[in-house]
Amino acid sequence: MARMTAAEAAVHVLRKEGIDVAFGLPGAAINPFYAAMRTVGGVDHVLARHVEGASHMAEGYTRTKPGNIGVCIGTSGPAGTDMITGLYSAIADSIPILCITGQAPASKLHKEDFQAVDIQAIADPVTKWAITVREPAQVPRAFQQAFQIMRSSRPGPVLLDLPIDVQMTEIEFDPDTYEPLPGYKPAATRGQVEKALGMLDAADRPLLVAGGGIINADASDLLTEFAEITGVPVIPTLMGWGTIPDDHKLMAGMVGLQTSHRYGNASMLEADFVMGIGNRWANRHTGDLATYTEGRTFVHVDIEPFQIGRIFGPDLGIVSDAKAALELFVEVAKQWQAEGKLKDRSQWAEECQERKRTMLRKTHFDDVPVKPQRVYEEMNQAFGKNTRYVTAIGLSQIAGAQFLHVYKPRHWINCGQAGPLGWTIPAALGVRRADPQADIVALSGDYDFQFMIEELAVGAQFNLPYIHVLVNNSYLGLIRQAQRGFDMDYQVQLSFENINCPEINGYGVDHVSVVEGLGCKAIRVTDPEEIASALAEAKQLKDQHQVPVVVEVILERVTNISMSGKDLSTVNEFEALAENEADAPSSIAALR
């Protein structure tokens, strides 16, 4: 049996579990682990500038490809607490990441040692499992169990806390005989699927709601196939966007109070049956439950038993991994189709498509300063169907979801439930590290962009190029819009006269200079007619220099984006609606 330090054994486990890169920052209490990575080899490392940034890089890495698990590493004390936001974001969206922290010596955990904190207790509410491993021989088994837990049932993050003396202690461990433990995923039964399909077939105007669990399960093709066999239109949630292409004849639009389409909300309100698969009935999707559920029968399929009935009680609940359920749904639907049991849904599907063709918002504005709708129109025209969009929170995310188009799973990479500002830059870097050939476009408002702007230096140092569209109105735009209900505009303005950059006319931070100071490239746009050429130039600069390229568009200070504070039937439209193709050229072309 080979002898090695517990930290070296842990690195061997990482390699056996398929890990070849980690994101993090070394520090005194985690240095033995870094020494082990150097000795054992095989695990590359991306040096973040902030430990929270490392956790979001790990998230972006996981979200990019099926089977990926991002790993983030930090020292003891504040490094662990810095990563809590990343763990919260990950557990909220069912994203497996492994957080590894150093810790004070085991014998001093109760003595208020330097940077010693009970990170296990702090992380427990935002992880599937958090543990301080106090016995060296348990370290490789803790890592083994961590991967099994992350992959089992509803995916999610794990934190392993390693005292420095535990890391350095020699143990017996044989990497050659190590095998990963199988994960557990519940599966629907044929009887459950036949019952649900019978309920669907009895309806006149059914819809499928496709959640992020379908993407996590790598089952988007099965969802599309099931929709095509049954002829039932699909409503993707924000986290499920891309399960069915935006231009598919059965894609009926997104539903919700904010990140939604007019046609999606209208079709939902017309439906009499809804089957949700891998979704959680988020409040920004449903709005007022009385409006959302009235007159409709519901089936809910979810991997987590306690998720069913959490928001409202469905007429039928099925505990199942989305892929396992959809495999059976496709099998039974094909059989029923062959036997002539399935209804013809073509008229209902065409009604949904007619709404999709006609219920559009205007995007073509020529105003200066630029209206945000025009930015998304230009993005649709500049970026192709293979683009992976990365974004976090704010009016930019909401408007992006209303106006952009997504055609593939994992091409809308968004922190949905937690929505931490600053997420976008590090997540985009994690996406780039996971997919070196992808066309990656990040989208931020100015405040999200400023939160973790330092991580752009990581992109410059490690040659992680992508394009970042920065829509700048020098405001906390979403909060300002929310403050309308309180009749105030208080502490949300980011504008000031920048003595070093008078040419930006009071918009405050000179993002171009900051970005260039961090080793990247930046372009500022003030006229809508310049957006297309700026995006084209950004592509060229990205490829030439292999660094992130920021395209900053100076927006009008105040824009109210379509949304509701109550239910799906009362969405406020603040701008003109599209009346013809000239009003929304990229949307109409994309949805044909």
Backbone hydrogen bonds, N-H to C=O, Kabsch-Sander energy under -0.5 kcal/mol:
donor,donor_aa,acceptor,acceptor_aa,energy
4,M,171,I,-2.1
6,A,169,T,-2.0
7,A,167,Q,-2.2
9,A,5,T,-2.2
10,A,6,A,-2.1
11,V,7,A,-2.0
12,H,8,E,-2.1
13,V,9,A,-2.1
14,L,10,A,-2.4
15,R,11,V,-2.2
16,K,12,H,-2.3
17,E,13,V,-2.0
18,G,15,R,-1.6
19,I,14,L,-2.7
22,A,44,D,-1.7
23,F,71,V,-2.8
24,G,46,V,-2.2
25,L,73,I,-1.7
30,I,27,G,-1.2
31,N,27,G,-1.0
31,N,28,A,-0.7
33,F,30,I,-0.8
34,Y,30,I,-1.8
35,A,31,N,-2.8
36,A,32,P,-1.8
37,M,33,F,-2.3
38,R,34,Y,-2.2
39,T,35,A,-2.3
40,V,36,A,-3.1
41,G,37,M,-2.0
44,D,20,D,-2.9
44,D,42,G,-0.6
46,V,22,A,-2.5
47,L,45,H,-0.5
48,A,24,G,-1.7
48,A,46,V,-0.8
54,A,50,H,-1.7
55,S,51,V,-1.7
56,H,52,E,-2.0
57,M,53,G,-2.3
58,A,54,A,-2.2
59,E,55,S,-1.7
60,G,56,H,-2.7
61,Y,57,M,-2.4
62,T,58,A,-2.4
63,R,59,E,-2.7
64,T,60,G,-0.7
64,T,61,Y,-0.8
65,K,61,Y,-0.7
65,K,62,T,-0.5
68,N,65,K,-1.8
70,G,96,P,-0.8
72,C,98,L,-2.6
73,I,23,F,-2.1
74,G,100,I,-2.3
79,A,76,S,-1.4
80,G,77,G,-0.8
81,T,77,G,-1.9
82,D,78,P,-2.4
83,M,79,A,-1.1
84,I,81,T,-1.1
85,T,82,D,-0.6
87,L,83,M,-2.1
88,Y,84,I,-2.7
89,S,85,T,-2.6
90,A,86,G,-2.2
91,I,87,L,-2.7
92,A,88,Y,-2.2
93,D,89,S,-1.2
94,S,91,I,-0.8
95,I,90,A,-3.0
97,I,95,I,-0.6
98,L,70,G,-2.6
99,C,97,I,-0.6
99,C,158,V,-2.9
100,I,72,C,-2.8
100,I,98,L,-0.5
101,T,99,C,-0.5
101,T,160,L,-2.4
102,G,74,G,-1.6
103,Q,29,A,-0.7
103,Q,162,L,-1.2
108,K,105,P,-2.2
109,L,106,A,-1.0
111,K,108,K,-1.7
113,D,108,K,-0.9
116,A,113,D,-2.0
117,V,115,Q,-0.6
119,I,117,V,-2.4
122,I,118,D,-1.9
123,A,119,I,-2.7
124,D,120,Q,-1.3
126,V,123,A,-1.7
127,T,124,D,-1.2
128,K,157,P,-3.1
129,W,157,P,-0.8
131,I,159,L,-1.9
133,V,131,I,-0.7
133,V,161,D,-2.5
134,R,132,T,-0.7
138,Q,135,E,-1.6
139,V,136,P,-1.6
142,A,138,Q,-2.6
143,F,139,V,-2.1
144,Q,140,P,-2.1
145,Q,141,R,-2.6
146,A,142,A,-2.2
147,F,143,F,-1.9
148,Q,144,Q,-1.6
149,I,145,Q,-2.7
150,M,146,A,-2.6
151,R,147,F,-1.7
152,S,148,Q,-1.1
153,S,184,Y,-4.8
156,G,150,M,-0.8
158,V,97,I,-2.2
159,L,129,W,-2.2
160,L,99,C,-2.9
161,D,131,I,-2.9
161,D,159,L,-0.5
162,L,101,T,-3.0
164,I,103,Q,-2.3
167,Q,163,P,-2.1
168,M,164,I,-1.4
169,T,165,D,-0.9
169,T,166,V,-0.6
171,I,4,M,-3.4
173,F,2,A,-2.6
173,F,171,I,-0.5
177,T,174,D,-1.0
178,Y,175,P,-1.1
193,V,189,T,-2.1
194,E,190,R,-2.7
195,K,191,G,-2.0
196,A,192,Q,-2.4
197,L,193,V,-2.7
198,G,194,E,-2.1
199,M,195,K,-1.9
200,L,196,A,-2.3
201,D,197,L,-2.6
202,A,198,G,-1.4
203,A,199,M,-0.6
203,A,200,L,-1.2
207,L,273,F,-1.9
208,L,233,P,-2.3
209,V,275,M,-2.8
210,A,208,L,-0.6
210,A,235,I,-1.8
211,G,209,V,-0.7
211,G,277,I,-2.7
213,G,278,G,-2.7
214,I,211,G,-1.6
215,I,211,G,-0.7
216,N,212,G,-2.7
217,A,213,G,-1.7
218,D,215,I,-1.5
219,A,214,I,-2.7
223,L,219,A,-2.1
224,T,220,S,-2.4
225,E,221,D,-2.4
226,F,222,L,-2.7
227,A,223,L,-2.3
228,E,224,T,-2.4
229,I,225,E,-2.3
230,T,226,F,-2.2
231,G,227,A,-2.2
232,V,227,A,-0.9
234,V,250,L,-3.6
235,I,208,L,-3.7
237,T,210,A,-2.6
241,W,237,T,-0.6
241,W,238,L,-0.7
242,G,244,I,-0.6
243,T,240,G,-2.2
246,D,406,V,-1.6
248,H,245,P,-1.8
251,M,248,H,-1.6
252,A,234,V,-3.0
252,A,250,L,-0.8
253,G,234,V,-0.5
257,L,284,R,-2.5
258,Q,284,R,-0.7
260,S,258,Q,-2.2
261,H,254,M,-2.4
263,Y,359,M,-0.7
265,N,261,H,-2.4
266,A,262,R,-2.1
267,S,263,Y,-2.1
268,M,264,G,-2.2
269,L,265,N,-2.2
270,E,266,A,-0.9
271,A,267,S,-1.0
271,A,268,M,-0.8
272,D,205,R,-1.8
273,F,205,R,-1.1
274,V,297,T,-2.8
275,M,207,L,-2.3
276,G,274,V,-0.6
276,G,299,V,-2.9
277,I,209,V,-2.8
278,G,301,V,-2.9
285,H,282,A,-1.4
286,T,282,A,-2.4
287,G,283,N,-2.6
288,D,566,K,-1.7
292,Y,288,D,-2.2
293,T,289,L,-2.6
294,E,290,A,-1.4
296,R,293,T,-2.1
297,T,272,D,-1.8
299,V,274,V,-2.2
300,H,316,L,-2.5
301,V,276,G,-3.1
302,D,300,H,-0.5
302,D,318,I,-2.2
307,Q,304,E,-1.6
308,I,304,E,-0.7
308,I,305,P,-1.0
309,G,307,Q,-0.6
309,G,312,F,-0.6
310,R,307,Q,-1.4
315,D,298,F,-1.6
316,L,298,F,-1.3
318,I,300,H,-2.8
320,S,302,D,-1.9
320,S,318,I,-0.8
321,D,186,P,-3.2
325,A,321,D,-2.4
326,L,322,A,-2.6
327,E,323,K,-2.3
328,L,324,A,-1.3
329,F,325,A,-2.6
330,V,326,L,-2.7
331,E,327,E,-1.9
332,V,328,L,-2.9
333,A,329,F,-2.5
334,K,330,V,-2.3
335,Q,331,E,-1.7
336,W,332,V,-2.8
337,Q,333,A,-2.6
338,A,334,K,-2.4
339,E,335,Q,-1.6
340,G,337,Q,-1.4
341,K,336,W,-3.2
342,L,336,W,-0.6
345,R,343,K,-0.6
349,A,345,R,-2.7
350,E,346,S,-2.2
351,E,347,Q,-2.0
352,C,348,W,-1.9
353,Q,349,A,-2.1
354,E,350,E,-2.4
355,R,351,E,-1.8
356,K,352,C,-1.9
357,R,353,Q,-1.9
358,T,354,E,-1.4
359,M,355,R,-3.0
360,L,358,T,-1.3
362,K,576,A,-1.4
363,T,583,D,-3.1
364,H,583,D,-2.6
365,F,363,T,-1.4
370,V,554,I,-1.4
374,R,371,K,-1.2
375,V,371,K,-0.8
375,V,372,P,-0.7
376,Y,372,P,-1.4
377,E,373,Q,-1.7
378,E,374,R,-2.2
379,M,375,V,-2.2
380,N,376,Y,-2.5
381,Q,377,E,-1.5
382,A,378,E,-1.9
383,F,379,M,-2.5
387,T,384,G,-1.5
388,R,439,D,-3.5
389,Y,387,T,-0.7
389,Y,411,H,-3.1
390,V,441,V,-1.9
391,T,413,I,-2.0
392,A,443,L,-0.6
398,I,394,G,-2.3
399,A,395,L,-3.0
400,G,396,S,-2.4
401,A,397,Q,-2.4
402,Q,398,I,-1.5
403,F,399,A,-1.9
404,L,400,G,-2.9
411,H,408,K,-1.2
413,I,389,Y,-3.4
414,N,412,W,-0.8
415,C,391,T,-0.9
416,G,414,N,-1.0
423,W,420,P,-1.4
427,A,423,W,-2.2
428,A,424,T,-2.6
429,L,425,I,-1.9
430,G,426,P,-2.1
431,V,427,A,-2.4
432,R,428,A,-2.5
433,R,429,L,-2.3
434,A,430,G,-1.7
435,D,431,V,-1.9
438,A,435,D,-1.5
439,D,386,N,-0.6
440,I,438,A,-0.8
441,V,388,R,-2.5
442,A,467,I,-3.0
443,L,390,V,-2.3
444,S,469,V,-2.3
446,D,471,V,-0.8
449,F,445,G,-2.0
450,Q,446,D,-1.7
451,F,447,Y,-1.4
452,M,448,D,-0.7
453,I,450,Q,-0.8
455,E,452,M,-1.8
456,L,453,I,-1.9
457,A,454,E,-1.6
458,V,455,E,-1.0
459,G,455,E,-1.2
460,A,456,L,-1.8
461,Q,457,A,-2.8
462,F,458,V,-2.7
463,N,460,A,-0.5
464,L,459,G,-2.4
467,I,440,I,-2.2
468,H,549,V,-3.0
469,V,442,A,-3.0
469,V,467,I,-0.6
470,L,468,H,-0.7
470,L,551,V,-2.8
471,V,444,S,-2.6
471,V,469,V,-0.6
472,N,470,L,-0.7
472,N,553,V,-2.7
473,N,471,V,-0.7
476,L,492,V,-2.6
477,G,475,Y,-1.5
480,R,476,L,-3.0
481,Q,477,G,-2.3
482,A,478,L,-2.1
483,Q,479,I,-2.1
484,R,481,Q,-1.1
485,G,482,A,-1.3
486,F,483,Q,-1.6
487,D,484,R,-1.3
488,M,483,Q,-1.6
494,L,474,S,-2.0
495,S,474,S,-0.7
496,F,506,G,-0.7
498,N,496,F,-0.8
499,I,497,E,-0.8
501,C,498,N,-1.7
504,I,501,C,-1.6
505,N,502,P,-1.7
507,Y,504,I,-1.0
508,G,496,F,-1.5
509,V,507,Y,-0.7
511,H,509,V,-1.4
514,V,510,D,-1.9
515,V,511,H,-3.0
516,E,512,V,-2.4
517,G,513,S,-2.2
518,L,514,V,-1.1
518,L,515,V,-0.7
519,G,516,E,-1.5
520,C,515,V,-2.0
521,K,548,P,-1.9
523,I,550,V,-2.5
525,V,552,E,-3.1
530,E,527,D,-2.1
531,I,528,P,-1.0
534,A,530,E,-2.0
535,L,531,I,-2.5
536,A,532,A,-2.1
537,E,533,S,-2.5
538,A,534,A,-2.3
539,K,535,L,-1.8
540,Q,536,A,-1.6
541,L,537,E,-2.7
542,K,538,A,-2.7
543,D,539,K,-2.1
544,Q,540,Q,-2.3
545,H,541,L,-2.8
546,Q,542,K,-2.1
549,V,466,Y,-2.6
550,V,521,K,-2.7
551,V,468,H,-2.9
552,E,523,I,-3.1
552,E,550,V,-0.6
553,V,470,L,-3.0
553,V,551,V,-0.5
554,I,525,V,-2.8
554,I,552,E,-0.6
555,L,472,N,-2.8
555,L,553,V,-0.7
556,E,370,V,-2.3
559,T,557,R,-0.5
561,I,559,T,-0.6
563,M,572,N,-1.1
564,S,257,L,-1.8
570,T,567,D,-1.5
571,V,568,L,-0.5
572,N,563,M,-2.3
574,F,572,N,-0.7
578,A,360,L,-1.9
583,D,580,N,-1.3
584,A,580,N,-0.8
584,A,581,E,-0.6
588,I,584,A,-2.4
589,A,585,P,-2.0
590,A,586,S,-2.0
591,L,587,S,-1.9
592,R,589,A,-0.7
